Amino acid sequence: MYLRALGLPGQSFLLVGPRGTGKTTWLRQALPHAEWFDLLRMATVLELARDPERFRARVEARPRGTWVVVDEVPKLPALLDEVQSLIADHGTAYRFALCGSSARKLRRMEVNLLAGRVAVRQFFPLTLAELGDSLPLNDLLRFGMLPSVRAEPTHAVDILDAYVTTYLREEVQQEALTKDFAAFSRFLEVAALSNGQVVNVAGTARDAGVTRMTVARYYQVLVDTLIGFWLPAWQSKVRIKEVRHPKFYLFDPGVARALLGRIREPLEAAERGALLETLVLHELRAAMSVHNAGGDLSYWRTPAGVEVDFIWRRGRRVVGVEVKASGRWRREDTAVLRQLMDEKVLTAGYLVYGGSDVRRDRGIDVLPFEVFAGRAARGGLFG
């Protein structure tokens, strides 16, 4: 059991995150006395689908001030109408914790997402701070940060195999609304190969053997199920031509390697760059959620290949983060960050690398991954 950094909101909330990241476990820890509706249980789904009024009856039978948990609400999105009605009738007398791994079903059925009434929080695999152990960086890159993997590291290969086979290749395929299992499996491998890269949808379609529209739909399914993330290109005020196409990242380096069938293989040097970027992006997004920091994430690149891996922007604060997998840093690694700092485009800059020394290079913090992750977890990047 890991102590998660996310605090319990004071109001009703929707908790979204990829399957297997520990949402249910956290909710049971945070709300041990809540009225619980587990929609992964078919009997519960069938009962409430036949008679949604039973949901209202069970809630109103509880004392005022009760928390009500609906686990995997996308399995029965119509319950959101009942939640809205209960909030309208009783105000804050009952608070609701709604949990789900897919936004697609909610949107597809055009259900009421309770805008303005319910806060939204995101859940992620473990962060380094939550893990609490000092593990070699190569181990984190090789197997990722899923709680089940970290709780049972000797079974990491089997756990990740089951995750990509049972969940991604079967359950997520159902979300893709296709019976072509082979095509979707090929697409997943191609998507894993493009992890951390600017995506060429036409090229992906050609490699997967499906149409461009199908590939676009498949990518959207990965985003909707929170398995993947589009990182848009940032348009700065620098007067040079900039790349405008987004990058695509999977949510966990271990899952990315498992999709490629490499989870049993030792980590190779060629993999480290994209996997470390995936891990840094994970820490950034988790810290933004925990601290409710707001702002936007993007990347910056010119056609000549000059790049900053991640840009976080909120108001006038613009933070650049460059990632290098090498165990040694070179002064030229911070050149782009220094230039953007000198031109007042960035207000802060970080170089995250695979070494162990902490340095400062003309206003740029050069940090090992572990130090950077700790600073992100404390909210030190956003102030």
VOGU-3710 file (C-alpha; in Angstrom, 3 decimals, decimal comma):
1> mylralglpg> 0,000/0,000/0,000  1,405/3,367/-1,021  0,512/6,737/0,442  -0,719/8,769/-2,518  -0,108/12,493/-2,677  -3,551/13,483/-3,950  -5,626/15,070/-1,210  -9,348/14,438/-0,809  -11,283/17,356/-2,338  -13,759/19,091/-0,071
11> qsfllvgprg> -16,542/18,842/-2,649  -17,971/16,223/-4,982  -15,428/15,196/-7,596  -14,784/13,049/-10,659  -11,550/11,043/-10,437  -10,183/9,895/-13,791  -7,079/7,885/-14,548  -5,849/4,851/-16,491  -6,907/1,411/-15,345  -4,532/-0,086/-12,791
21> tgkttwlrqa> -3,247/3,173/-11,318  -4,863/2,623/-7,907  -7,983/4,827/-8,017  -10,209/2,339/-6,188  -7,559/1,576/-3,575  -7,082/5,290/-2,890  -10,822/5,877/-2,607  -11,199/3,033/-0,110  -8,359/4,498/1,957  -9,671/8,051/1,774
31> lphaewfdll> -13,379/7,228/2,228  -13,621/4,042/4,314  -17,193/4,751/5,479  -18,692/5,853/2,174  -21,780/4,364/0,563  -20,219/2,353/-2,255  -21,527/1,465/-5,728  -19,088/-0,842/-7,558  -20,030/-0,826/-11,237  -17,390/-3,422/-12,045
41> rmatvlelar> -19,855/-5,845/-10,444  -22,334/-6,907/-13,114  -25,067/-7,514/-10,549  -24,849/-3,887/-9,404  -24,927/-2,590/-12,983  -27,967/-4,703/-13,879  -29,832/-3,730/-10,712  -29,303/0,005/-11,225  -29,868/-0,121/-14,979  -33,287/-1,715/-14,401
51> dperfrarve> -34,228/0,706/-11,642  -32,069/3,867/-11,305  -34,358/5,022/-8,492  -32,667/2,464/-6,233  -29,540/4,609/-6,394  -31,423/7,629/-5,093  -33,162/5,549/-2,426  -29,895/4,148/-1,076  -28,256/7,570/-1,018  -31,166/9,320/0,699
61> arprgtwvvv> -31,302/6,559/3,311  -27,849/7,601/4,531  -27,228/10,424/7,038  -26,508/13,909/5,738  -22,784/14,423/5,240  -22,290/10,930/3,768  -19,812/10,417/0,944  -21,080/8,318/-1,957  -18,595/6,517/-4,229  -19,540/5,369/-7,732
71> devpklpall> -16,638/3,260/-8,991  -16,276/3,058/-12,810  -19,186/5,380/-13,530  -18,622/5,064/-17,331  -20,135/1,580/-17,037  -23,499/3,241/-16,324  -23,283/6,929/-17,312  -27,019/7,433/-16,782  -26,299/7,528/-13,031  -24,816/10,984/-13,545
81> devqsliadh> -28,350/12,272/-14,101  -29,306/10,887/-10,687  -26,223/12,475/-9,119  -27,121/15,826/-10,664  -30,681/15,525/-9,384  -29,523/14,655/-5,863  -27,128/17,618/-5,809  -29,902/19,897/-7,060  -32,319/18,609/-4,403  -29,947/18,363/-1,431
91> gtayrfalcg> -27,061/20,714/-2,197  -23,938/19,580/-0,331  -25,778/17,226/2,021  -24,258/14,330/0,104  -20,855/14,440/-1,562  -20,058/12,190/-4,494  -16,762/10,616/-5,554  -17,181/9,442/-9,144  -14,413/7,314/-10,606  -13,648/6,208/-14,148
101> ssarklrrme> -11,048/5,048/-16,641  -12,741/6,254/-19,824  -14,116/9,606/-20,855  -15,189/8,186/-24,207  -18,380/6,520/-23,040  -19,444/9,606/-21,154  -19,046/11,801/-24,219  -20,467/9,247/-26,642  -23,709/9,022/-24,683  -23,835/12,821/-24,295
111> vnllagrvav> -24,387/12,520/-20,567  -24,383/15,404/-18,162  -20,797/15,835/-16,954  -21,972/17,989/-14,034  -19,927/20,993/-15,144  -19,574/23,497/-12,339  -20,943/21,121/-9,706  -18,196/18,524/-9,536  -14,425/19,057/-9,435  -12,209/16,958/-11,705
121> rqffpltlae> -9,034/15,282/-10,461  -6,618/13,059/-12,371  -4,872/9,939/-11,100  -1,593/8,561/-12,363  0,816/5,702/-11,746  3,074/6,165/-8,733  5,368/9,142/-8,684  8,900/8,777/-7,391  7,932/10,614/-4,193  4,990/8,274/-3,604
131> lgdslplndl> 7,129/5,221/-4,293  9,373/6,218/-1,409  12,212/3,909/-2,476  15,378/4,985/-4,232  15,435/2,680/-7,249  17,913/2,743/-10,133  16,686/4,904/-12,987  17,120/2,019/-15,435  14,654/-0,050/-13,400  12,045/2,720/-13,540
141> lrfgmlpsvr> 12,525/3,101/-17,283  12,383/-0,631/-17,891  9,282/-1,514/-15,842  7,481/1,780/-15,230  5,468/2,952/-12,244  2,192/1,009/-12,094  1,425/0,313/-8,415  1,044/-3,441/-8,972  4,430/-3,565/-10,714  6,153/-1,683/-7,916
151> aepthavdil> 4,396/-3,699/-5,188  5,506/-7,011/-6,747  8,670/-6,276/-8,752  9,526/-9,971/-9,108  6,304/-10,394/-11,107  6,678/-7,196/-13,158  6,958/-9,029/-16,483  3,785/-11,068/-15,908  1,843/-8,045/-14,640  2,760/-5,900/-17,643
161> dayvttylre> 2,094/-8,774/-20,046  -1,378/-9,173/-18,567  -1,993/-5,421/-18,674  -1,299/-5,055/-22,387  -3,003/-8,353/-23,288  -6,119/-8,296/-21,138  -6,737/-4,582/-20,907  -5,192/-2,764/-23,856  -5,632/-5,412/-26,530  -9,103/-6,551/-25,429
171> evqqealtkd> -10,970/-3,984/-23,331  -9,587/-0,930/-25,104  -10,241/-2,610/-28,432  -13,934/-2,642/-27,510  -13,706/1,124/-27,052  -12,239/1,350/-30,573  -15,522/0,003/-31,962  -13,793/-2,472/-34,235  -13,769/-6,216/-34,655  -10,396/-6,137/-36,405
181> faafsrflev> -8,272/-7,309/-33,477  -5,174/-7,784/-35,643  -5,299/-4,240/-37,014  -5,750/-2,724/-33,569  -2,856/-4,806/-32,214  -0,616/-3,621/-35,064  -1,645/-0,053/-34,356  -0,733/-0,402/-30,653  2,769/-1,537/-31,595  3,197/1,352/-34,028
191> aalsngqvvn> 1,872/3,790/-31,413  4,406/2,442/-28,923  7,179/2,898/-31,496  6,106/6,520/-31,952  6,067/7,192/-28,196  7,659/10,587/-27,616  7,707/11,520/-31,297  5,815/13,838/-33,597  3,099/11,637/-35,097  2,652/11,146/-38,820
201> vagtardagv> -0,899/9,790/-38,974  -0,586/8,801/-42,633  2,622/6,883/-41,925  1,068/5,180/-38,910  -1,933/4,154/-41,021  0,371/2,695/-43,657  2,406/0,756/-41,072  -0,717/-0,541/-39,298  -2,475/-1,438/-42,550  -5,612/0,620/-41,889
211> trmtvaryyq> -7,073/3,895/-43,121  -5,974/7,283/-41,855  -9,420/7,901/-40,333  -9,192/4,594/-38,470  -5,787/5,500/-37,043  -7,110/8,889/-35,922  -9,973/7,102/-34,143  -7,586/4,607/-32,527  -5,395/7,416/-31,200  -8,462/9,164/-29,812
221> vlvdtligfw> -9,453/5,962/-28,003  -6,042/5,835/-26,299  -6,439/9,450/-25,229  -10,017/8,920/-24,027  -8,997/5,893/-21,971  -6,098/7,965/-20,575  -3,518/5,518/-21,955  -2,094/8,154/-24,282  -1,542/11,903/-24,251  -1,161/14,456/-27,045
231> lpawqskvri> 1,517/17,045/-26,337  0,815/20,064/-28,550  3,478/22,260/-30,121  4,040/25,596/-28,398  3,952/28,755/-30,470  6,420/31,113/-28,799  7,150/34,721/-29,634  10,501/33,774/-31,134  10,500/34,967/-34,741  11,424/31,725/-36,409
241> kevrhpkfyl> 9,401/28,989/-38,032  8,210/26,372/-35,534  6,914/22,825/-35,771  3,156/22,765/-35,241  2,311/19,028/-35,105  1,737/17,350/-31,710  3,752/14,593/-30,099  2,185/11,451/-28,664  3,167/9,863/-25,352  1,976/6,724/-23,611
251> fdpgvarall> 1,293/7,134/-19,915  3,933/4,723/-18,582  7,355/3,557/-19,843  6,785/-0,031/-18,708  3,531/-0,237/-20,672  5,283/1,242/-23,718  7,975/-1,453/-23,583  5,419/-4,213/-23,001  3,467/-3,156/-26,093  6,660/-3,566/-28,102
261> grirepleaa> 7,280/-7,029/-26,632  10,500/-5,783/-25,019  9,590/-6,152/-21,362  11,812/-9,233/-20,984  14,764/-7,564/-22,677  17,445/-5,479/-20,973  17,211/-1,739/-21,457  19,047/-0,522/-24,528  20,670/2,882/-24,936  18,443/3,729/-27,898
271> ergalletlv> 15,323/3,390/-25,715  16,419/5,588/-22,856  15,690/8,993/-24,358  11,992/8,502/-25,138  11,407/6,488/-21,954  12,988/9,147/-19,744  10,876/11,798/-21,466  7,799/9,648/-20,728  8,788/9,424/-17,070  9,472/13,161/-16,768
281> lhelraamsv> 6,144/13,966/-18,441  4,418/11,641/-15,982  5,977/13,448/-13,010  5,019/16,833/-14,456  1,390/15,892/-15,100  1,023/14,218/-11,693  2,475/17,263/-9,914  0,149/19,587/-11,846  -2,809/17,485/-10,680  -1,749/17,122/-7,038
291> hnaggdlsyw> -1,055/20,849/-6,665  -4,003/21,861/-8,863  -1,461/24,038/-10,645  -3,391/24,604/-13,855  -1,506/25,832/-16,876  -0,712/24,065/-20,132  1,957/21,600/-21,236  3,519/21,629/-24,692  6,851/21,227/-26,481  8,840/23,579/-28,735
301> rtpagvevdf> 10,778/22,669/-31,839  12,013/24,321/-35,013  12,251/22,508/-38,373  16,034/22,511/-37,882  15,582/20,259/-34,839  16,200/22,846/-32,096  13,914/21,704/-29,304  12,753/22,028/-25,715  11,020/18,822/-24,633  8,410/20,337/-22,299
311> iwrrgrrvvg> 7,025/23,824/-21,759  4,701/24,539/-18,841  2,892/27,845/-19,073  0,447/29,621/-16,801  -0,017/33,334/-17,182  3,381/35,006/-17,379  5,283/32,055/-15,928  6,822/29,861/-18,619  9,039/26,952/-17,567  11,156/24,953/-20,005
321> vevkasgrwr> 12,295/21,393/-19,291  14,867/19,644/-21,465  15,530/15,910/-20,984  18,808/14,121/-21,696  19,236/10,412/-20,953  23,022/10,630/-20,778  24,745/10,152/-17,446  26,856/13,255/-18,128  25,678/16,708/-19,134  27,424/18,985/-21,568
331> redtavlrql> 27,231/22,756/-21,651  25,675/22,648/-25,111  22,755/20,649/-23,648  21,481/23,826/-21,987  22,170/26,139/-24,953  18,555/26,380/-26,172  17,210/26,917/-22,664  19,812/29,625/-22,037  18,904/31,350/-25,300  15,196/31,360/-24,473
341> mdekvltagy> 15,960/32,604/-20,967  18,140/35,413/-22,355  15,335/36,407/-24,739  12,864/36,500/-21,823  10,753/33,777/-23,469  11,216/31,480/-20,450  11,036/32,493/-16,807  12,767/29,292/-15,598  14,634/26,407/-17,180  15,576/22,877/-16,149
351> lvyggsdvrr> 17,782/20,220/-17,690  16,872/16,738/-16,425  19,484/14,068/-17,082  20,541/10,571/-16,118  23,499/11,553/-13,960  23,855/12,282/-10,250  25,355/15,792/-9,923  23,261/18,907/-9,279  24,531/21,967/-11,131  23,440/25,430/-12,190
361> drgidvlpfe> 24,475/26,771/-15,569  23,770/30,473/-16,151  20,321/30,364/-14,621  19,469/26,810/-15,755  19,073/24,127/-13,066  20,782/20,897/-14,154  19,164/18,120/-12,124  19,265/14,322/-11,909  15,854/12,797/-12,506  15,376/11,961/-8,822
371> vfagraargg> 16,041/15,563/-7,736  13,774/16,978/-10,439  10,958/14,577/-9,494  11,247/15,635/-5,866  11,075/19,304/-6,780  8,016/18,687/-8,965  6,319/16,720/-6,176  6,792/19,655/-3,786  5,294/22,063/-6,316  8,598/23,869/-6,761
381> lfg> 8,207/24,202/-10,525  4,954/26,143/-10,449  5,556/28,984/-8,006
//
